[in-house]
Amino acid sequence: MGVKILAIETSCDDTGIAILEVHPVKSAKGGVSQKAKQFDWARKTNFKVLSNVVSSQIKIHKQYGGVFPMMAKREHQKNLVPVLIKSLKKAKLIEEKTTAYGGVPQNAVKEITEIKDKKLEEIFKKEPELYKLTKKFLGNYEKPNIDFIAVTYGPGLEPCLWTGVNLARALSYFWQIPIIPINHIEAHILVNFLDPSTSLRARKKIKFPAISLVVSGGHTQLILVKDIGKYQIIGETRDDAAGECFDKAAKILGLDYPGGPLISKIASTVKKSTVSLPRPMMHTKDYDFSFSGLKTAVLYETKGKKLTKDYVKAVCFEVQQSIIDVLVKKTTNAAKDYKVKTIILGGGVSANKELRKQLGEKIKAELKKTDYIIPDESLSTDNGLMIAVAASFHKNKKVGWRRLHADANLRIEK
């Protein structure tokens, strides 16, 4: 049997819980290799996904044109336990406690001792609704066969991070299972080790050093990946992230939130734009980004103009192409300068079909010996499975529940 990891993700507005089974690969002699015993997952591991459940809050935040942290926290409190139960049931790891006559006992929740109840109440001091739901869950269900609990502890929206962190702390305390704290950005990189084409998901052969472009609503970073756990941020946005620019441009055009997928869909219907927008910082010698100027350019471009269907299409095409041009140029420049063997794409915006395509074409044309690794589109956006995969590389970094805290400004560099 493999090692089972239950992973929790609440860095923004998606509530994600996944369960991953990690299988050490046997050596040629038939036993488990020494490296596998040491959790050298990069070289000696197979993954089996038991469940991956995500609850989205898009419908709630759409009316406001963006994510409100305290509202997102409230929704995480409502969603976490139902998503946890669904994930555990899908993995066939929990059964309800039963009486001698069958069925769930009416007083199941009362089975929690007063000492444990006080500790749970203390952990969820700022999440009273999550406390009630977690207490009921722990009373109604037996401890599952889980070896580790992984959770995103940063970076992200602090109120949201704390809901996931505190659920992990409560489960760790109650079940006596160690926690593996995970960096959200690293998880976007390491999820690329999954191969979605097989039921037993073997890791992809990623060669180091690598450059990873992590691009989402909150982050746009170029990261030099020297090896797993060894990272250096060589470039990042100085203001708006690429995903944030997509959303703000969409709002200016009168489109719904989230803007990125809508702009991409509309842009796909256009072959050439009649609108011209800048490519911020594309030709600077560093690897940094700046997208606030592009947002402003869209505002001035559309000012006083009628937002006809054809005009909106043209602007959408140009916004997307401007962002892609900058991302592709900076990434390939960094790959050449650092002589990397692999380029890794990650983050929510990595689901953008044109970005995936155009970056791939550029690599093929100018970096023929460089591998290009992209995640399955379903794993581009935030999810618990990416947290579980990252945790499989960090078994030795487990912590006790008392020492775990959220860090909204966590950096991937050590």
Secondary structure, 3 states (H helix, E strand, C coil): CCEEEEEEECCCCEEEEEEEEEEECECCCCCECHHHHCCCCCCCEEEEEEEEEEEECHHHHHCCCCCCHHHHHHHHHHHHHHHHHHHHHHCCCCCECCCCCCCCCCCHHHHCCHHHHHHHHHHCCCCHHHHHHHHHHHHHECCCCCCEEEEEEECCCHHHHHHHHHHHHHHHHHHCCCEEEEEHHHHHHHHHHCCCCCCEEECCCCCCCEEEEEECCCCEEEEEEEECCEEEEEEEECCCCHHHHHHHHHHHCCCCCCHHHHHHHHHCCCCCCCCCCCCCCCCCCCCCECCHHHHHHHHHHHCCCCCCHHHHHHHHHHHHHHHHHHHHHHHHHHHHHCCCCEEEEECHHHHCHHHHHHHHHHHHHHCCCCEEECCCHHHCCCCHHHHHHHHHCCHHHCECHHHCCCCCCCCCCC
